[in-house]
Amino acid sequence: MRFLDQPKQDQNGILGNPSLTSISNGNANFVSVGCAFCHTPSLTTSSSDFAPAALQGVQAKPFSDLLLHHMGEKLNDGITQGQAGPDQFRTAPLWGVGQRIFFLHDERCADLVCAIEAHKSDGSEANQVIGNFNKLTTQKQQDLLNFLRSL
């Protein structure tokens, strides 16, 4: 498993066959509204005695900071794990999200808009970001969704 490559971004197979321009614009919108604060586009692996040299200093594009964040009451699942409270979740990597049919930790959403909107609730660190998303024009929101579907 360690040597499998990360999923690659691909616009093929996205419903409606969006243009590369739409996907590129969606990437810019993803960053501008603040999604990239937690869904960090890329990380670089460090040196490790446990990892082969080929896996050290490699750029990965998980679209995650791999950190815990308070996601508020709407996503609170009542489960405490170690130091993480019931409304805290590790930022899920978005690579491969375009191939999924259900979203969030409990698969409660069957579309990306539902998953995005579920990030907003009392106590969520993402409230401002979701507010920014909701202020986008319909076309800019669609571009952002096309970008996510390309991951």
PASESE-667387 format. One line per field, with one value per residue (C-alpha): residue number from 1; residue in three letters; x, y, z. Coordinates in pm, 1 decimal, padded with zeros to 6 digits. Each point is the difference from the previous one (the first is absolute). Layout:
N
n	NUM:...
res	ALA:...
c1	X:...
c2	Y:...
c3	Z:...
***
This chain:
151
n	1:2:3:4:5:6:7:8:9:10:11:12:13:14:15:16:17:18:19:20:21:22:23:24:25:26:27:28:29:30:31:32:33:34:35:36:37:38:39:40:41:42:43:44:45:46:47:48:49:50:51:52:53:54:55:56:57:58:59:60:61:62:63:64:65:66:67:68:69:70:71:72:73:74:75:76:77:78:79:80:81:82:83:84:85:86:87:88:89:90:91:92:93:94:95:96:97:98:99:100:101:102:103:104:105:106:107:108:109:110:111:112:113:114:115:116:117:118:119:120:121:122:123:124:125:126:127:128:129:130:131:132:133:134:135:136:137:138:139:140:141:142:143:144:145:146:147:148:149:150:151
res	MET:ARG:PHE:LEU:ASP:GLN:PRO:LYS:GLN:ASP:GLN:ASN:GLY:ILE:LEU:GLY:ASN:PRO:SER:LEU:THR:SER:ILE:SER:ASN:GLY:ASN:ALA:ASN:PHE:VAL:SER:VAL:GLY:CYS:ALA:PHE:CYS:HIS:THR:PRO:SER:LEU:THR:THR:SER:SER:SER:ASP:PHE:ALA:PRO:ALA:ALA:LEU:GLN:GLY:VAL:GLN:ALA:LYS:PRO:PHE:SER:ASP:LEU:LEU:LEU:HIS:HIS:MET:GLY:GLU:LYS:LEU:ASN:ASP:GLY:ILE:THR:GLN:GLY:GLN:ALA:GLY:PRO:ASP:GLN:PHE:ARG:THR:ALA:PRO:LEU:TRP:GLY:VAL:GLY:GLN:ARG:ILE:PHE:PHE:LEU:HIS:ASP:GLU:ARG:CYS:ALA:ASP:LEU:VAL:CYS:ALA:ILE:GLU:ALA:HIS:LYS:SER:ASP:GLY:SER:GLU:ALA:ASN:GLN:VAL:ILE:GLY:ASN:PHE:ASN:LYS:LEU:THR:THR:GLN:LYS:GLN:GLN:ASP:LEU:LEU:ASN:PHE:LEU:ARG:SER:LEU
c1	00000.0:00285.0:00114.8:-00338.6:-00013.6:-00239.8:-00320.8:00047.7:-00223.3:-00214.1:-00283.9:-00116.6:-00325.4:-00135.5:-00369.6:-00046.5:00362.1:00120.1:00280.5:00352.2:-00064.5:-00294.8:00211.9:00287.2:-00239.8:-00145.7:00346.2:00044.9:-00343.9:00089.2:00299.8:-00168.8:-00295.7:00233.8:-00051.4:00377.0:00061.4:-00091.3:-00010.6:00362.4:00073.1:00345.0:00236.2:00357.5:00112.6:00288.7:00307.5:-00058.7:00188.9:-00316.3:-00064.3:00201.6:00201.7:-00240.4:-00281.7:00196.1:-00040.4:-00290.9:-00281.1:-00340.0:-00328.9:-00245.3:-00193.3:00021.3:00206.4:-00057.6:-00083.3:-00295.9:-00259.4:-00319.0:-00281.1:-00290.9:-00325.0:-00134.9:00284.1:00030.6:-00027.4:00028.9:00320.6:00315.2:00325.2:00308.7:00034.0:-00252.6:-00343.0:-00327.7:-00000.4:00365.6:00109.3:00326.9:-00022.4:-00097.5:00222.1:-00192.2:00204.9:-00235.1:-00306.7:-00121.2:-00040.7:-00206.5:-00376.4:-00040.2:00178.0:00102.0:00114.4:-00341.2:-00092.2:-00305.8:00032.0:-00052.1:00125.3:00282.5:-00222.9:-00154.6:00349.6:00117.1:-00308.0:00032.3:00326.5:-00202.2:-00150.2:00041.8:00362.4:00138.5:00336.4:-00131.7:-00289.4:00173.3:00120.5:-00351.1:-00129.6:00258.2:-00107.6:-00364.0:00091.0:00149.6:-00203.7:-00172.4:00265.1:00289.2:-00159.3:-00039.6:00364.7:00104.1:-00214.2:00152.3:00345.4:-00090.1:-00141.0:00330.9:00193.1
c2	00000.0:00233.8:00016.8:00060.8:00341.7:00265.2:00057.1:00236.4:00289.8:-00082.6:00186.1:-00303.6:-00149.6:00311.2:00044.5:00272.9:-00025.6:00331.8:00188.6:00016.5:00373.7:-00074.0:-00240.4:00249.6:00276.6:-00237.3:-00058.5:00378.0:00026.0:-00287.8:00199.9:00342.5:-00103.0:-00165.9:-00372.7:-00039.1:00115.2:-00349.2:-00192.6:00091.1:-00078.8:-00151.8:-00125.7:-00121.2:-00316.8:00029.2:-00208.8:-00306.3:-00306.1:-00197.4:00118.1:-00103.4:00275.8:-00000.8:00118.7:00278.3:00357.6:-00097.0:00246.9:-00150.9:00166.9:-00128.5:00328.9:-00036.8:00147.4:-00328.2:00203.6:-00006.4:00276.0:00087.8:-00053.7:00109.3:-00146.2:-00111.7:-00250.8:-00093.1:-00378.5:-00045.3:-00202.6:00099.6:-00148.3:00071.9:00377.9:00060.0:00109.9:-00103.7:00302.8:-00034.0:-00169.7:-00047.3:00177.8:-00265.8:-00016.4:00102.3:-00201.6:-00241.8:00198.7:00009.7:-00378.6:-00009.5:-00026.1:00083.9:00267.1:00091.2:-00232.6:-00163.4:00010.5:00215.2:00200.7:-00130.8:00317.3:00247.3:00300.2:-00183.3:-00087.2:00359.9:00140.9:-00255.3:00171.5:00298.9:-00010.8:00141.2:-00039.4:-00096.4:00136.7:-00002.7:00244.5:00291.9:-00223.7:-00130.0:00356.0:00089.7:-00298.6:00104.9:00352.2:-00137.5:00029.2:-00316.3:-00039.4:00036.2:-00255.1:-00237.3:00052.7:-00085.3:-00315.4:-00094.7:00044.2:-00226.3:-00262.2:00002.9:-00105.9
c3	00000.0:00084.1:-00361.8:-00163.5:-00164.2:00120.8:-00199.7:-00292.8:-00089.1:-00303.9:-00168.6:-00198.6:00115.0:00171.8:-00074.3:-00259.0:-00115.9:00149.2:-00167.8:00135.7:00045.3:00228.8:00205.3:00019.0:00105.8:00258.1:00143.6:00035.6:00166.3:00235.2:00119.0:00003.1:00218.0:00251.9:-00056.4:-00038.3:00358.7:00121.5:-00327.5:-00072.1:-00364.5:00050.7:00267.0:-00032.6:00173.6:00242.0:00056.8:00211.3:00111.4:-00074.3:-00355.1:-00303.4:-00165.6:-00297.0:00228.6:00172.7:-00121.0:-00225.1:-00063.0:00072.9:-00086.9:00260.0:00032.5:00378.6:00280.8:00191.0:00313.4:00237.2:-00034.7:00186.9:-00248.2:00217.0:00121.9:-00338.3:-00048.4:00369.3:00013.4:00377.7:-00034.0:00188.2:-00125.5:00207.4:00027.8:-00280.8:00115.5:-00163.0:-00233.8:-00100.9:-00318.3:-00182.5:-00333.9:-00249.7:-00308.5:-00309.8:-00246.6:-00168.8:00110.0:-00360.5:00011.6:00318.6:00016.1:00371.4:00200.8:00355.2:00276.9:00028.1:-00370.8:00073.3:-00321.7:-00351.4:-00170.4:00046.2:00072.1:00295.8:00126.5:-00035.1:00175.2:00283.7:00097.6:00127.8:00348.9:00350.0:00107.2:-00341.6:-00108.6:-00358.8:00039.8:-00172.2:-00282.9:-00064.5:00009.8:-00264.9:-00212.2:00023.0:-00120.6:-00322.8:-00317.0:-00119.5:-00273.6:00246.4:00231.9:-00295.3:-00097.1:00356.3:-00010.2:-00336.4:00153.6:00292.5:-00237.4:-00188.7:00310.6
***
